[in-house]
Amino acid sequence: MKQSLKTYRKIVVKIGSSLLGGAGARLDTAFIAGIAGEVARLTQEGRQVMIVSSGAISCGMGIMRVENRPKGLARLQAAAAIGQNELMDLYRDAFAKRSLVCAQVLLTGDDLSGRKRYLNAKNTLNELLAMKCVPIINENDTVSTEEIKFGDNDRLSALVAGLVNADLLIILSDVDGLLDKDKKLIRLVCEIDHQVKSLACSTDKKACVGGMITKIEAAKIAVDSGIPCVIANGRQKDIILSLVDEPASYGTLFAPCKSYFSERKRWLAFGAKPKACVIVDEGAKKALLNNKSLLTVGVKGFKGRFDSGDIIKVADAQEREFARGRAGLSSSALEKACGKRSDKELIHRDNIVIL
């Protein structure tokens, strides 16, 4: 699966907290220096690299001498505020020694949920890359509330990869990749199905959140966006260079889907935050699966309130979500037309994505 320089020109690298040093210890400056060296070499080759880096909260925990990850939101945010500053200092110094400038980019779910802010984030990142800067991206944990939870930066790295139309997503952690039931490394995953998901287990590390579950979920977002994803052990020497040269050389490679979402439908499926959920009958579900619009006559009910233009979930009679779309009517208007014979479109087919 050897690819060309052109194919892997734009690369997103996610670095987990476990690689940067745990709570109660100083960050691993040698590791950060190694990452900067690899990125510098790729930059010299004409490639563009973005880093999605965890570590702010665990770094803050170390400075505050807190062993276990705080449970209270205010304490988590305080740890992030303290740690993010030191984390960026280390990245800045490491890249400066290699004559590279890095830029701090802090994002929240709202930055990717609204279409206008989504495009603004995309333009900013692409401009930084054009200026030959290395964006260091992290969840804005100091002000986020809902986002400080299980698996945030794994998902964020996949969303960023889709946002900038990256050519490769590399997720680095302290695990070798996805293991089968016999604890043997799986080199290639062509489809992320229920069997693959069943192999994942969550982490029990004191300073971290997530685990293989969130990495597989991130890989799913990437491959559905047409982007190959590799989960690998970040402690391997020159791991980023090796994976850019040959993604199947280490870890587990998740192959991109042949039929993947367009950029706009990518945003509908993964970036936008649904405001509500509508329940449809079997006839409406079949129509949507056949690229038809959703008419109000096929809606059995809904949960939550929404306005025209909001993103909403679409679920079947068993309340299993199978699609998302941009509403053409408000929930108030739907109340009057729900289930009634009408040609009114709740969601136009161009604004629907099948998950």
C-alpha positions in Angstrom: 0.0 0.0 0.0 2.9 2.3 -0.8 1.7 5.8 -1.5 3.2 8.9 -3.1 4.4 12.1 -1.5 1.4 13.8 -3.1 -1.0 11.4 -1.5 0.4 11.9 2.0 1.2 15.6 1.8 -1.2 16.7 4.6 -0.9 14.7 7.8 -2.6 14.8 11.2 -0.8 13.3 14.1 -2.6 12.7 17.4 -0.4 12.3 20.5 -2.0 10.8 23.7 -1.3 11.8 27.2 0.4 8.5 28.1 3.2 9.3 25.7 3.8 12.8 27.2 4.3 11.7 30.8 1.7 10.8 33.5 0.4 12.7 36.4 2.9 13.6 39.1 5.8 13.6 36.6 7.4 16.1 34.3 6.5 16.0 30.7 8.9 13.9 28.5 10.9 16.6 26.8 13.0 14.1 24.9 9.8 12.6 23.4 8.6 16.0 22.3 12.0 16.8 20.9 11.8 13.6 18.9 8.4 14.5 17.5 9.6 17.9 16.5 12.6 16.4 14.7 10.4 14.1 12.7 7.9 16.9 11.8 10.8 19.1 10.7 12.0 16.4 8.3 8.6 16.0 6.8 8.3 19.8 6.5 11.6 19.9 4.6 10.1 17.3 2.2 7.3 19.7 1.4 4.6 18.0 3.6 2.3 19.7 6.0 1.8 18.3 9.5 -0.7 19.2 12.3 -0.5 17.8 15.8 -3.5 17.1 18.0 -1.9 16.9 21.4 -3.5 15.7 24.6 -1.6 16.4 27.9 -2.8 19.7 29.2 -4.9 18.2 32.0 -2.3 15.6 33.0 0.5 18.2 32.8 -1.6 20.5 35.1 -2.2 17.5 37.4 1.6 17.1 37.7 2.2 20.7 38.5 -0.5 20.6 41.1 0.8 17.3 42.4 -2.6 15.6 41.9 -2.3 11.8 41.3 -5.8 10.9 40.2 -7.8 12.7 37.4 -10.1 15.3 39.1 -13.8 14.5 38.9 -15.1 18.1 39.4 -15.4 20.2 36.3 -13.9 23.3 37.9 -10.8 21.4 39.0 -10.5 19.8 35.5 -10.6 23.2 33.9 -8.0 24.6 36.4 -5.7 21.7 35.6 -6.1 22.4 31.8 -5.4 26.1 32.3 -2.2 25.4 34.2 -1.0 22.6 32.0 -1.8 24.0 28.5 0.7 26.9 29.1 3.6 24.6 30.0 2.7 22.1 27.2 2.9 24.8 24.5 6.1 26.2 26.0 7.7 22.7 25.4 6.4 22.4 21.9 7.5 26.0 21.0 11.0 25.4 22.3 11.3 22.1 20.5 10.2 23.4 17.2 12.2 26.7 17.5 15.4 24.6 17.8 14.5 23.3 14.3 13.7 26.7 12.9 10.0 26.0 12.9 7.1 28.1 14.3 4.2 26.4 16.0 0.7 27.8 16.6 -1.7 27.0 19.4 -5.2 26.2 18.2 -7.8 25.5 20.9 -11.2 24.2 19.7 -14.5 23.3 21.3 -17.4 21.3 19.9 -19.2 24.5 19.0 -16.4 25.6 16.8 -17.1 22.6 14.5 -20.8 22.4 15.0 -21.9 25.6 13.2 -21.2 25.6 9.5 -19.8 29.2 9.5 -17.4 28.5 12.4 -16.5 25.1 10.9 -15.3 26.8 7.7 -13.6 29.5 9.7 -11.6 26.9 11.6 -10.7 25.2 8.3 -9.5 28.4 6.7 -7.4 29.3 9.8 -5.7 25.9 9.8 -5.0 25.9 6.1 -3.6 29.4 6.4 -1.2 28.3 9.2 0.0 25.4 7.0 0.5 27.8 4.0 2.7 29.9 6.3 4.7 26.7 7.2 3.6 26.8 10.8 2.8 23.6 12.7 -0.6 23.9 14.4 -0.7 22.3 17.9 -4.4 21.6 18.4 -6.2 20.7 21.6 -9.6 20.6 23.1 -10.2 24.0 24.8 -10.6 22.2 28.2 -10.4 25.5 30.1 -13.8 26.6 28.9 -15.4 23.4 27.6 -18.0 21.6 29.6 -19.6 18.8 27.7 -16.3 18.2 25.7 -14.2 17.3 28.8 -15.2 13.6 28.7 -14.3 10.2 27.4 -12.4 10.2 24.2 -12.4 13.8 23.2 -9.1 14.2 21.5 -9.2 10.9 19.5 -12.5 12.2 18.0 -11.1 15.7 17.6 -8.1 14.4 15.6 -10.4 12.6 13.2 -12.7 15.7 12.9 -9.6 17.9 12.2 -8.4 15.4 9.5 -11.7 15.6 7.8 -11.9 19.4 8.3 -8.6 20.0 6.3 -9.0 17.1 3.9 -5.9 15.4 5.3 -4.3 12.5 3.5 -3.4 10.5 6.6 -4.4 10.4 10.2 -1.9 8.9 12.7 -3.0 8.2 16.2 -0.1 7.5 18.5 -0.5 6.0 22.0 1.3 3.5 24.2 -0.3 0.5 22.5 0.9 -1.3 19.4 -2.5 -1.2 17.7 -5.7 -3.2 17.7 -5.3 -6.7 19.0 -7.4 -9.8 18.2 -8.9 -12.1 20.8 -5.5 -14.0 21.0 -3.7 -10.7 21.7 -2.1 -10.7 18.3 -1.7 -7.4 16.4 -4.2 -6.8 13.6 -2.3 -5.2 10.7 -5.1 -4.2 8.4 -8.8 -3.4 9.0 -10.8 -3.0 5.8 -14.2 -2.5 7.5 -15.0 -1.3 11.0 -17.9 -3.6 11.9 -19.4 -4.9 15.2 -16.7 -7.6 15.4 -13.9 -5.0 15.2 -15.6 -2.8 17.8 -16.0 -5.7 20.1 -12.2 -6.1 20.3 -11.8 -2.7 22.0 -11.7 -2.0 25.7 -11.5 1.3 27.6 -8.5 2.5 29.5 -8.0 2.3 33.2 -5.1 4.8 33.4 -5.3 7.4 36.2 -4.4 10.4 34.1 -6.1 9.5 30.8 -9.6 9.1 29.3 -10.6 7.0 26.3 -8.8 3.9 25.2 -9.1 1.7 22.1 -12.9 2.3 21.9 -12.4 6.0 21.2 -9.6 5.3 18.8 -11.7 3.0 16.7 -14.5 5.5 16.7 -12.0 8.1 15.5 -10.8 5.7 12.8 -14.4 5.2 11.7 -14.8 9.0 11.2 -11.6 9.1 9.3 -12.3 6.2 6.9 -15.8 7.4 6.3 -14.2 10.7 5.2 -11.9 8.8 2.8 -8.8 9.2 5.0 -6.6 6.2 6.0 -5.9 6.0 9.8 -3.2 4.2 11.6 -3.1 3.4 15.4 0.4 2.7 16.5 2.8 2.8 19.4 4.4 6.3 19.6 7.5 4.9 21.4 8.8 3.3 18.2 11.8 5.1 16.8 10.9 7.5 14.0 7.4 6.2 14.0 5.8 9.1 12.2 8.4 9.0 9.4 7.9 5.2 9.0 4.1 5.5 8.8 4.2 8.3 6.3 6.5 6.3 4.2 4.5 3.1 4.6 1.3 3.2 6.7 1.2 -0.6 7.1 4.7 -0.8 8.5 3.6 -0.5 12.2 0.4 -0.7 14.2 -3.1 -1.2 12.7 -4.0 0.4 9.4 -7.7 1.2 8.9 -8.3 1.4 5.1 -10.5 4.3 3.8 -14.0 3.5 2.5 -14.2 3.5 -1.3 -17.5 5.3 -1.1 -17.0 8.1 1.4 -18.8 11.3 2.5 -18.3 14.5 0.6 -16.9 17.4 2.6 -20.3 18.9 3.3 -21.9 15.6 4.3 -18.8 15.0 6.5 -19.8 18.0 8.4 -23.4 16.9 8.6 -22.4 13.5 9.8 -19.6 14.3 12.3 -19.0 18.0 12.8 -22.5 19.3 13.4 -24.2 18.9 16.8 -27.8 17.5 16.4 -30.4 19.5 18.2 -33.2 16.9 18.3 -34.2 13.5 17.0 -37.2 12.6 14.7 -38.7 9.1 14.6 -39.8 7.9 11.2 -41.9 4.9 9.9 -40.5 2.1 7.8 -41.7 3.7 4.6 -39.9 6.9 5.2 -36.8 5.0 6.2 -36.8 3.1 2.9 -37.3 6.3 1.0 -34.3 8.0 2.7 -32.1 4.9 2.0 -33.1 5.4 -1.6 -32.0 9.0 -1.7 -35.4 10.6 -1.3 -36.4 13.6 0.9 -38.0 13.2 4.3 -41.7 14.2 4.1 -43.6 15.1 7.3 -46.1 12.3 6.5 -43.5 9.8 7.4 -42.6 11.2 10.8 -44.1 9.4 13.8 -42.8 11.8 16.4 -39.8 13.7 17.7 -37.7 14.4 20.8 -36.3 17.9 21.5 -36.9 21.3 19.9 -35.3 22.7 16.8 -35.5 25.5 14.3 -35.3 25.4 10.6 -31.7 25.0 9.6 -30.7 23.0 12.7 -29.1 19.6 12.3 -31.4 16.7 13.6 -31.0 13.0 14.0 -33.3 10.6 12.1 -34.2 7.3 13.8 -36.3 4.3 12.9 -39.3 2.9 14.8 -36.9 1.2 17.2 -35.2 4.6 17.8 -32.0 3.6 16.1 -30.3 6.5 14.5 -29.5 5.8 10.8 -29.3 9.3 9.3 -28.8 13.0 10.0 -29.9 16.1 8.2 -30.6 19.8 8.1 -34.2 20.6 9.0 -36.3 22.6 6.6 -39.0 23.1 9.2 -39.0 24.0 12.9 -40.3 21.6 15.5 -43.3 23.9 16.0 -44.2 23.6 12.3 -43.6 19.8 12.4 -46.1 19.5 15.3 -48.9 20.6 13.0 -47.9 18.4 10.0 -46.4 15.4 11.8 -47.8 12.2 10.3 -50.4 14.0 8.1 -50.6 13.7 4.3 -48.5 16.5 3.0 -45.8 17.2 0.5 -43.9 19.3 3.0 -40.3 18.3 3.3 -38.8 18.1 6.7 -35.3 17.4 5.2 -34.4 17.8 1.6 -32.5 14.8 0.1 -29.4 17.1 -0.5 -29.3 17.8 3.2 -29.4 14.2 4.4 -26.5 11.9 5.2 -27.0 8.2 5.8 -24.8 6.9 8.6 
